[in-house]
Amino acid sequence: MPGYLLHAGATVACAHTGKATPAAPPDTRVKVGGFLVTVATDKYTVLGCPLPAQPGTGPCVSAQWAGAATRVRAGGVPVVLSDSPSVCTPTGTPLTVQVAVQRRVRGV
């Protein structure tokens, strides 16, 4: 299903409202809305997850995209769409794109 391309300036959070940001600058030269696009290999760091620390399920600390566009690539790597699935570690919950997604470029 088509979705808007996600960029590094978008507001992304874990399912528990912890703020997720790219762990490293995106490794691409492709920009949308003045920001570098996010690609499937980009890892995210999660800060401020309010989930209490428990053995094996503690708060979300990182996340990885589990899916991306099938027909659009940047630097040879599939780009992430605003509705692409993701998984947070160690909870297994998804990331949520909240706001600030550009609305001009869509991918499949």
C-alpha positions as CSV (number, residue, x, y, z in Angstrom):
1,M,0.0,0.0,0.0
2,P,1.4,3.4,-0.8
3,G,2.5,5.8,2.0
4,Y,4.4,9.0,2.5
5,L,8.2,8.8,2.7
6,L,9.5,9.1,6.2
7,H,12.3,11.6,6.9
8,A,14.8,12.1,9.7
9,G,12.8,15.1,11.0
10,A,9.6,13.3,11.6
11,T,8.3,12.9,15.1
12,V,8.4,9.1,15.9
13,A,7.6,7.4,19.3
14,C,7.4,4.0,20.8
15,A,4.0,2.6,21.7
16,H,4.5,3.9,25.2
17,T,5.2,7.5,24.0
18,G,9.0,7.4,24.3
19,K,10.7,9.6,21.8
20,A,12.5,7.8,18.9
21,T,15.3,9.4,16.9
22,P,17.7,8.0,14.3
23,A,20.8,6.5,16.1
24,A,23.0,7.9,13.3
25,P,22.4,10.3,10.5
26,P,20.7,8.7,7.6
27,D,23.2,7.4,5.1
28,T,21.7,8.8,1.9
29,R,21.8,11.9,-0.2
30,V,18.0,11.9,-0.9
31,K,15.9,14.6,0.8
32,V,12.2,15.4,1.1
33,G,11.0,18.6,2.7
34,G,14.7,19.5,3.4
35,F,15.3,16.4,5.5
36,L,17.2,13.1,4.6
37,V,14.8,10.2,4.0
38,T,14.8,7.3,6.4
39,V,15.9,3.9,4.9
40,A,15.2,0.4,6.0
41,T,18.6,-0.1,7.6
42,D,18.4,3.0,9.8
43,K,18.2,2.1,13.5
44,Y,16.4,4.3,16.1
45,T,17.2,5.1,19.7
46,V,14.2,5.4,22.1
47,L,14.5,7.8,25.0
48,G,12.0,8.4,27.8
49,C,9.9,5.3,27.5
50,P,7.8,5.2,30.6
51,L,7.4,1.4,30.7
52,P,8.8,0.3,34.1
53,A,12.0,-1.8,34.0
54,Q,11.2,-5.5,34.3
55,P,13.3,-8.5,33.5
56,G,13.1,-9.2,29.8
57,T,10.5,-6.5,29.0
58,G,12.0,-3.3,30.4
59,P,11.5,0.1,28.7
60,C,12.0,0.5,24.9
61,V,15.6,1.4,24.2
62,S,16.0,0.9,20.4
63,A,14.0,0.1,17.3
64,Q,14.5,-1.3,13.8
65,W,12.2,-1.0,10.7
66,A,10.8,-4.4,9.8
67,G,9.4,-3.3,6.4
68,A,9.8,-0.6,3.8
69,A,8.8,0.4,0.3
70,T,9.1,-2.3,-2.3
71,R,9.6,0.0,-5.3
72,V,11.4,3.1,-4.0
73,R,15.0,3.1,-3.0
74,A,17.6,5.7,-1.8
75,G,21.2,4.7,-2.2
76,G,20.1,1.2,-3.2
77,V,18.2,0.6,0.1
78,P,14.4,0.6,0.4
79,V,13.0,3.8,1.9
80,V,10.7,3.7,5.0
81,L,7.1,4.8,4.5
82,S,5.0,6.5,7.2
83,D,3.1,3.2,7.7
84,S,6.1,0.8,7.6
85,P,6.2,-1.8,10.4
86,S,8.8,-1.6,13.1
87,V,9.9,-3.4,16.2
88,C,11.2,-1.9,19.5
89,T,13.7,-3.8,21.7
90,P,13.1,-5.4,24.1
91,T,9.3,-4.9,24.2
92,G,8.5,-5.9,20.6
93,T,6.0,-3.1,20.3
94,P,5.9,-0.9,17.1
95,L,7.0,2.7,16.5
96,T,4.4,5.2,15.7
97,V,4.9,8.1,13.4
98,Q,3.1,11.0,15.1
99,V,3.5,14.2,13.2
100,A,5.7,16.2,10.8
101,V,5.6,13.7,7.9
102,Q,6.0,15.4,4.6
103,R,2.9,15.1,2.4
104,R,4.4,15.5,-1.1
105,V,6.2,12.3,-1.9
106,R,4.6,8.9,-1.8
107,G,6.1,5.5,-2.3
108,V,5.0,1.9,-2.8
